[in-house]
Amino acid sequence: MRMAVVSIHGKPLSPATPAKVRKRIQSGGAQPRRDPLGTFYLQLTTPTEKTIPHETAVGIDPGKLYSGIGAQTFKATLWLGHLVLSFPGVKKGTKTRTPLRRVRRYRTPPPAPVRLLHRTRHKIRPVFKPTAASNGGCCRDAARLIP
């Protein structure tokens, strides 16, 4: 496991092991902090001489009820996240919408405009919008800490 490290100015640096993080905190060279998601990270109080870039990959494992998000370098896993999605709420809304649609079936109103162009892939289906939004927001928050 690795801990995220941030410079004085908030720029992400190379992650460190928990032992190195504890030593930095005890020596007064860094302060412990938490991001909006509640993830622990370390902010240095002294300037750094070098920054070593790392190739970092973020992966998303989408699911119906839960999504997994992880960030990994060649040597170590930096961060793993588990998102609880709003699918039960969507399912409940669908259940209340079905009887109303059955009532409207026998009316003769003008036809509604096309809402979803599924063949040309212009829009995300309405059921998947909350999932995509939460995955994207979580990845943006993780990108602030992970180099």
Contact map, one row per residue, 1 for C-alpha under 8 A:
111000000000000011000000000000000000000000000000000000000000000000000000000111000000000000000000000000000000000000000000000000000000000000000000000
111100000000001111000000000000000000000000000000000000000000000000000000000111100000000000000000000000000000000000000000000000000000000000000000000
111110000000001111001000000000000000000111000000000000000000000000000000000001000000000000000000000000000000000000000000000000000000000000000000000
011111000001111100000000000000000000000111000000000000000000000000000000000001000000000000000000000000000000000000000000000000000000000000000000110
001111100001111100000000000000000000000011110000000000000000000000000000000000000000000000000000000000000000000000000000000000000000000000000000100
000111111111100000000000000000000000000011110000000000000000000000000000000000000000000000000000000000000000000000000000000000000000000000000000100
000011111111100000000000000000000000000000111011000000000000000000000000000000000000000000000000000000000000000000000000000000000000000000000000000
000001111110000000000000000000000000000000111110000000000000000000000000000000000000000000000000000000000000000000000000000000000000000000000000000
000001111110000000000000000000000000000000000000000000000000000000000000000000000000000000000000000000000000000000000000000000000000000000000000000
000001111111000000000000000000000000000000100000000000000000000000000000000000000000000000000000000000000000000000000000000000000000000000000000000
000001111111100000000000000000000000000000000000000000000000000000000000000000000000000000000000000000000000000000000000000000000000000000000001100
000111100111110000000000000000000000000000000000000000000000000000000000000000000000000000000000000000000000000000000000000000000000000000000001111
000111100011111000000000000000000000000000000000001100000000000000000000000000000000000000000000000000000000000000000000000000000000000000000000011
000110000001111100000000000000000000000000000000001111000000000000000000000000000000000000000000000000000000000000000000000000000000000000000000001
011110000000111110000000000000000000000000000000000000000000000000000000000001000000000000000000000000000000000000000000000000000000000000000000010
011110000000011111011000000000000000000000000000000000000000000000000000000000000000000000000000000000000000000000000000000000000000000000000000000
111000000000001111111000000000000000000000000000000000000000000000000000000000000000000000000000000000000000000000000000000000000000000000000000000
111000000000000111111100000000000000000000000000000000000000000000000000000000000000000000000000000000000000000000000000000000000000000000000000000
000000000000000011111110000000000000000000000000000000000000000000000000000000000000000000000000000000000000000000000000000000000000000000000000000
000000000000000111111111000000000000000000000000000000000000000000000000000000000000000000000000000000000000000000000000000000000000000000000000000
001000000000000111111111100000000000000001000000000000000000000000000000000000000000000000000000000000000000000000000000000000000000000000000000000
000000000000000001111111110000000000000000000000000000000000000000000000000000000000000000000000000000000000000000000000000000000000000000000000000
000000000000000000111111111000000000000000000000000000000000000000000000000000000000000000000000000000000000000000000000000000000000000000000000000
000000000000000000011111111111000000000000000000000000000000000000000000000000000000000000000000000000000000000000000000000000000000000000000000000
000000000000000000001111111111110000000000000000000000000000000000000000000000000000000000000000000000000000000000000000000000000000000000000000000
000000000000000000000111111110000000000000000000000000000000000000000000000000000000000000000000000000000000000000000000000000000000000000000000000
000000000000000000000011111111000000000000000000000000000000000000000000000000000000000000000000000000000000000000000000000000000000000000000000000
000000000000000000000001111111100000000000001000000000000000000000000000000000000000000000000000000000000000000000000000000000000000000000000000000
000000000000000000000001111111100000000000011100000000000000000000000000000000000000000000000000000000000000000000000000000000000000000000000000000
000000000000000000000001101111110000000001111100000000000000000000000000000000000000000000000000000000000000000000000000000000000000000000000000000
000000000000000000000000100111111000000001111000000000000000000000000000000000000000000000000000000000000000000000000000000000000000000000000000000
000000000000000000000000100001111100000111100000000000000000000000000000000000000000000000000000000000000000000000000000000000000000000000000000000
000000000000000000000000000000111110000111100000000000000000000000000000000000000000000000000000000000000000000000000000000000000000000000000000000
000000000000000000000000000000011111111110000000000000000000000000000000000000000000000000000000000000000000000000000000000000000000000000000000000
000000000000000000000000000000001111111110000000000000000000000000000000000000000000000000000000000000000000000000000000000000000000000000000000000
000000000000000000000000000000000111111000000000000000000000000000000000000000000000000000000000000000000000000000000000000000000000000000001000000
000000000000000000000000000000000111111000000000000000000000000000000000000000000000000000000000000000000000000000000000000000000000000000001000000
000000000000000000000000000000000111111100000000000000000000000000000000000000000000000000000000000000000000000000000000000000000000000000000000000
000000000000000000000000000000000111111110000000000000000000000000000000000000000000000000000000000000000000000000000000000000000000000000000000000
001100000000000000000000000000011110011111000000000000000000000000000000000000000000000000000000000000000000000000000000000000000000000000000000000
001111000000000000000000000000011110001111100000000000000000000000000000000000000000000000000000000000000000000000000000000000000000000000000000100
001111000000000000001000000001111000000111110000000000000000000000000000000000000000000000000000000000000000000000000000000000000000000000000000000
000011110100000000000000000001111000000011111000000000000000000000000000000000000000000000000000000000000000000000000000000000000000000000000000000
000011110000000000000000000011100000000001111110000000000000000000000000000000000000000000000000000000000000000000000000000000000000000000000000000
000000110000000000000000000111100000000000111110000000000000000000000000000000000000000000000000000000000000000000000000000000000000000000000000000
000000010000000000000000000011000000000000011111000000000000000000000000000000000000000000000000000000000000000000000000000000000000000000000000000
000000110000000000000000000000000000000000011111100000000000000000000000000000000000000000000000000000000000000000000000000000000000000000000000000
000000100000000000000000000000000000000000000111111000000000000000000000000000000000000000000000000000000000000000000000000000000000000000000000000
000000000000000000000000000000000000000000000011111000000000000000000000000000000000000000000000000000000000000000000000000000000000000000000000000
000000000000000000000000000000000000000000000001111100000000000000000000000000000000000000000000000000000000000000000000000000000000000000000000000
000000000000110000000000000000000000000000000001111110000000000000000000000000000000000000000000000000000000000000000000000000000000000000000000000
000000000000110000000000000000000000000000000000011111000000000000000000000000000000000000000000000000000000000000000000000000000000000000000000000
000000000000010000000000000000000000000000000000001111100000000000000000000000000000000000000000000000000000000000000000000000000000000000000000001
000000000000010000000000000000000000000000000000000111110000000000000000100000000000000000000000000000000000000000000000000000000000000000000000001
000000000000000000000000000000000000000000000000000011111000000000000000110000000000000000000000000000000000000000000000000000000000000000000000000
000000000000000000000000000000000000000000000000000001111100000000000011110000000000000000000000000000000000000000000000000000000000000000000000011
000000000000000000000000000000000000000000000000000000111110000000000011100000000000000000000000000000000000000000000000000000000000000000000000000
000000000000000000000000000000000000000000000000000000011111000000001111000000000000000000000000000000000000000000000000000000000000000000100000000
000000000000000000000000000000000000000000000000000000001111100000001110000000000000000000000000000000000000000000000000000000000000000000000000000
000000000000000000000000000000000000000000000000000000000111110000111100000000000000000000000000000000000000000000000000000000000000001000000000000
000000000000000000000000000000000000000000000000000000000011111000111000000000000000000000000000000000000000000000000000000000000000000000000000000
000000000000000000000000000000000000000000000000000000000001111101110000000000000000000000000000000000000000000000000000000000000000000000000000000
000000000000000000000000000000000000000000000000000000000000111111110000000000000000000000000000000000000000000000000000000000000000000000000000000
000000000000000000000000000000000000000000000000000000000000011111100000000000000000101000000000000000000000000000000000000000000000000000000000000
000000000000000000000000000000000000000000000000000000000000001111100000000000000001111100000000000000000000000000000000000000000000000000000000000
000000000000000000000000000000000000000000000000000000000000011111110000000000000111100000000000000000000000000000000000000000000000000000000000000
000000000000000000000000000000000000000000000000000000000001111111111000000000000111100000000000000000000000000000000000000000000000001000000000000
000000000000000000000000000000000000000000000000000000000001111001111100000000011110000000000000000000000000000000000000000000000000000000000000000
000000000000000000000000000000000000000000000000000000000111100000111110000000011110000000000000000000000000000000000000000000000000001000100000000
000000000000000000000000000000000000000000000000000000000111000000011111000011111000000000000000000000000000000000000000000000000000000000000000000
000000000000000000000000000000000000000000000000000000011110000000001111100011110000000000000000000000000000000000000000000000000000000000000000010
000000000000000000000000000000000000000000000000000000011100000000000111111111100000000000000000000000000000000000000000000000000000000000000000000
000000000000000000000000000000000000000000000000000001111000000000000011111111000000000000000000000000000000000000000000000000000000000000000000000
000000000000000000000000000000000000000000000000000000110000000000000001111100000000000000000000000000000000000000000000000000000000000000000000000
000000000000000000000000000000000000000000000000000000000000000000000001111110000000000000000000000000000000000000000000000000000000000000000000000
110000000000000000000000000000000000000000000000000000000000000000000001111111000000000000000000000000000000000000000000000000000000000000000000000
110000000000000000000000000000000000000000000000000000000000000000000111101111110000000000000000000000000000000000000000000000000000000000000000000
111100000000001000000000000000000000000000000000000000000000000000000111100111110000000000000000000000000000000000000000000000000000000000000000010
010000000000000000000000000000000000000000000000000000000000000000000111000011111000000000000000000000000000000000000000000000000000000000000000000
000000000000000000000000000000000000000000000000000000000000000000011110000011111100000000000000000000000000000000000000000000000000000000000000000
000000000000000000000000000000000000000000000000000000000000000000011100000000111110000000000000000000000000000000000000000000000000000000000000000
000000000000000000000000000000000000000000000000000000000000000001111000000000011111000000000000000000000000000000000000000000000000000000000000000
000000000000000000000000000000000000000000000000000000000000000001111000000000001111100000000000000000000000000000000000000000000000011000000000000
000000000000000000000000000000000000000000000000000000000000000011100000000000000111110000000000000000000000000000000000000000000000000000000000000
000000000000000000000000000000000000000000000000000000000000000111100000000000000011111000000000000000000000000000000000000000000110010000000000000
000000000000000000000000000000000000000000000000000000000000000010000000000000000001111111000000000000000000000000000000000000000110000000000000000
000000000000000000000000000000000000000000000000000000000000000110000000000000000000111111100000000000000000000000000000000000000000000000000000000
000000000000000000000000000000000000000000000000000000000000000010000000000000000000011111110000000000000000000000000000000000000000000000000000000
000000000000000000000000000000000000000000000000000000000000000000000000000000000000011111111000000000000000000000000000000000000000000000000000000
000000000000000000000000000000000000000000000000000000000000000000000000000000000000011111111100000000000000000000000000000000100000000000000000000
000000000000000000000000000000000000000000000000000000000000000000000000000000000000001111111110000000000000000000000000000000000000000000000000000
000000000000000000000000000000000000000000000000000000000000000000000000000000000000000111111111000000000000000000000000000000000000000000000000000
000000000000000000000000000000000000000000000000000000000000000000000000000000000000000011111111100000000000000000000000000000000000000000000000000
000000000000000000000000000000000000000000000000000000000000000000000000000000000000000001111111110000000000000000000000000000000000000000000000000
000000000000000000000000000000000000000000000000000000000000000000000000000000000000000000111111111000000000000000000000000000000000000000000000000
000000000000000000000000000000000000000000000000000000000000000000000000000000000000000000011111111100000000000000000000000000000000000000000000000
000000000000000000000000000000000000000000000000000000000000000000000000000000000000000000001111111110000000000000000000000000000000000000000000000
000000000000000000000000000000000000000000000000000000000000000000000000000000000000000000000111111111000000000000000000000000000000000000000000000
000000000000000000000000000000000000000000000000000000000000000000000000000000000000000000000011111111100000000000000000000000000000000000000000000
000000000000000000000000000000000000000000000000000000000000000000000000000000000000000000000001111111110000000000000000000000000000000000000000000
000000000000000000000000000000000000000000000000000000000000000000000000000000000000000000000000111111111000000000000000000000000000000000000000000
000000000000000000000000000000000000000000000000000000000000000000000000000000000000000000000000011111111100000000000000000000000000000000000000000
000000000000000000000000000000000000000000000000000000000000000000000000000000000000000000000000001111111110000000000000000000000000000000000000000
000000000000000000000000000000000000000000000000000000000000000000000000000000000000000000000000000111111110000000000000000000000000000000000000000
000000000000000000000000000000000000000000000000000000000000000000000000000000000000000000000000000011111110000000000000000000000000000000000000000
000000000000000000000000000000000000000000000000000000000000000000000000000000000000000000000000000001111111000000000000000000000000000000000000000
000000000000000000000000000000000000000000000000000000000000000000000000000000000000000000000000000000111111100000000000000000000000000000000000000
000000000000000000000000000000000000000000000000000000000000000000000000000000000000000000000000000000000111110000000000000000000000000000000000000
000000000000000000000000000000000000000000000000000000000000000000000000000000000000000000000000000000000011111000000000000000000000000000000000000
000000000000000000000000000000000000000000000000000000000000000000000000000000000000000000000000000000000001111100000000000000000000000000000000000
000000000000000000000000000000000000000000000000000000000000000000000000000000000000000000000000000000000000111110000000000000000000000000000000000
000000000000000000000000000000000000000000000000000000000000000000000000000000000000000000000000000000000000011111000000000000000000000000000000000
000000000000000000000000000000000000000000000000000000000000000000000000000000000000000000000000000000000000001111100000000000000000000000000000000
000000000000000000000000000000000000000000000000000000000000000000000000000000000000000000000000000000000000000111111000000000000000000000000000000
000000000000000000000000000000000000000000000000000000000000000000000000000000000000000000000000000000000000000011111000000000000000000000000000000
000000000000000000000000000000000000000000000000000000000000000000000000000000000000000000000000000000000000000001111100011110000000000000000000000
000000000000000000000000000000000000000000000000000000000000000000000000000000000000000000000000000000000000000001111111111000000000000000000000000
000000000000000000000000000000000000000000000000000000000000000000000000000000000000000000000000000000000000000000011111111000000000000000000000000
000000000000000000000000000000000000000000000000000000000000000000000000000000000000000000000000000000000000000000001111100000000000000000000000000
000000000000000000000000000000000000000000000000000000000000000000000000000000000000000000000000000000000000000000001111110000000000000000000000000
000000000000000000000000000000000000000000000000000000000000000000000000000000000000000000000000000000000000000000001111111100000000000000000000000
000000000000000000000000000000000000000000000000000000000000000000000000000000000000000000000000000000000000000000011101111100000000000000000000000
000000000000000000000000000000000000000000000000000000000000000000000000000000000000000000000000000000000000000000011100111110000000000000000000000
000000000000000000000000000000000000000000000000000000000000000000000000000000000000000000000000000000000000000000010000111111011000000000000000000
000000000000000000000000000000000000000000000000000000000000000000000000000000000000000000000000000000000000000000010000001111111000000000000000000
000000000000000000000000000000000000000000000000000000000000000000000000000000000000000000000000000000000000000000000000000111111000000000000000000
000000000000000000000000000000000000000000000000000000000000000000000000000000000000000001000000000000000000000000000000000011111100000000000000000
000000000000000000000000000000000000000000000000000000000000000000000000000000000000000000000000000000000000000000000000000111111111000000000000000
000000000000000000000000000000000000000000000000000000000000000000000000000000000000000000000000000000000000000000000000000111111111100000000000000
000000000000000000000000000000000000000000000000000000000000000000000000000000000000110000000000000000000000000000000000000000111111110000000000000
000000000000000000000000000000000000000000000000000000000000000000000000000000000000110000000000000000000000000000000000000000011111111000000000000
000000000000000000000000000000000000000000000000000000000000000000000000000000000000000000000000000000000000000000000000000000011111111100000000000
000000000000000000000000000000000000000000000000000000000000000000000000000000000000000000000000000000000000000000000000000000001111111110000000000
000000000000000000000000000000000000000000000000000000000000000000000000000000000010100000000000000000000000000000000000000000000111111111000000000
000000000000000000000000000000000000000000000000000000000001000000101000000000000010000000000000000000000000000000000000000000000011111111100000000
000000000000000000000000000000000000000000000000000000000000000000000000000000000000000000000000000000000000000000000000000000000001111111110000000
000000000000000000000000000000000000000000000000000000000000000000000000000000000000000000000000000000000000000000000000000000000000111111111000000
000000000000000000000000000000000000000000000000000000000000000000000000000000000000000000000000000000000000000000000000000000000000011111111100000
000000000000000000000000000000000000000000000000000000000100000000001000000000000000000000000000000000000000000000000000000000000000001111111110000
000000000000000000000000000000000000000000000000000000000000000000000000000000000000000000000000000000000000000000000000000000000000000111111111000
000000000000000000000000000000000001100000000000000000000000000000000000000000000000000000000000000000000000000000000000000000000000000011111111100
000000000000000000000000000000000000000000000000000000000000000000000000000000000000000000000000000000000000000000000000000000000000000001111111110
000000000000000000000000000000000000000000000000000000000000000000000000000000000000000000000000000000000000000000000000000000000000000000111111111
000000000011000000000000000000000000000000000000000000000000000000000000000000000000000000000000000000000000000000000000000000000000000000011111111
000111000011000000000000000000000000000010000000000000000000000000000000000000000000000000000000000000000000000000000000000000000000000000001111111
000100000001101000000000000000000000000000000000000000010000000000000010000001000000000000000000000000000000000000000000000000000000000000000111111
000000000001110000000000000000000000000000000000000011010000000000000000000000000000000000000000000000000000000000000000000000000000000000000011111
